[in-house]
Amino acid sequence: MECPGFYFHLEPPDLFLGGGMYMFSDSFIPRYRRAVVDPKLGAEFRKIVNGLAAVKGCELGGMHYKRVPAGYDPGHPNAGLLKHNGLYAGWEAKIPEELYSTRLLDYCFERYAPILPLHRWLVKVAG
């Protein structure tokens, strides 16, 4: 759980596909927060999050804290993302017909593709 990844969870009658980091380690949280407010990394991150928010059915999760952490500007454009102790995106749906066919990989890859930029950003920040 120390690095970002992709997730496939089958629990009839539902299927959940996602990616990111469910919970940040204590050592990762400071790096994550610095990256979120970094002018370059933060702008890149905001673009990724906005892109995921625009994908139909995709949900972003991991918000845990009620307030922006001490030492960070609550007026920063990415302030809301500082409230996360994990960050992941995904879909939950009824089990699709594709589960019973050779089209399952294509079905999964179609849903994982929009998450790939988030995965890559988290890998970059994790170093």
N, C-alpha and C positions, 0 to 999 in steps of 0.2 A: 504493500500500500504506500510505499515511499515514492512511487513514480506514476506518472499519468498512464492511462491505459484505456482499453475499450471493454465494454461490458455486454454480455449476453445473458439474460435471465429469463428462463422459461418456467412459469408457474401457472399451469392451466387454471383458468382459460386465458391467461394473459402472457404477453411477451414484452420484455423491456429491453431496449437496445440503447446504449449510451456510451459516453466517453468522458474522460477528464480525471479528476482526483476527488474521490468521495470525501476524504478528510485529510487536510494538510498536516504534516508532522510539525512538531514544535520548531524544528530547525528550518522548515520551509516557509513558515508564515512571514518572518521578516523579509526574506527575499521576494516573496510574492507581493507584499505591501510596497516595497521599494519599486518593484517593476510596475505596479499598477499606477503609481504617481510619476514614474519616469516620463519625461516628455516624449521620447521615441517609443519605448515599449508600451507605455500607457495608451498612446494614440493607436498603436497597432492593436492592442487589446480591446479598446473601445470599439474599433471597427469589427473585430471578430465577434464580440458580444452582440453588437447591433445586427450583424449578419445572422447570427443564430436566432435572435428574437424575431427575425422576419421569416424564418422557415416554419411553415405551417405544421403545427403539432409538436414542434420541438420545445421542450421546457428546460430552463436553466435552473440549477439548484445549487445549494451549498451555503445560502445565507444563514448565518447563525447569530451574529451579534446585533444588538439593537442600535448601537451608536457607532459612529466612526471612531476608530482607536485614537487614544491620546497621542498628540504629536502630529496628527494629520489634519489637514484643512477640510472641514465638513463642506466647504463650498467648492472643492475640487470636482471637476466633471466626472471623475471616476470614484468619488467618495463612497457611493453605494456599494461598489465592488470591494471596498476595504472591509465590509461587514461579513465577508465570507470566511469560513474556516475549511472550506472545500469548494470545488467548482467543477461542475459536471453538466452535461447537456444530454438529452435523450428523449426517447419516445416510449410511451406505454400504450399498448393496443391489444385488442383481442388477437388471438393466434391467427395469423394469416394463412391462407391456402398454400402460400409458397413454402411453408414449413414442411409440407408433405411432398415436396418436389425438388427437382434440381435447381429451381429458381431461388432457393433460399439464400445462397451466397450473394446473388445480385440484389435481392431484397435488403439484406443486411448492409452491403456496401453502399447502397443508395442512401441509407440512413446514417451510416458512419461518415460518409464523404463531407457533409457540412461541419462535422465535429473535428475533422482533421486539423484545421487551422488552430483550434483551441488546444488540441493535443500538442502540436508543434510548439506553440507559445509556452505552454507549461513545461515542456522538455527543455526549452531554451532557458527559462527562468530557473529551473531545477539545477541546471548546469551539470 
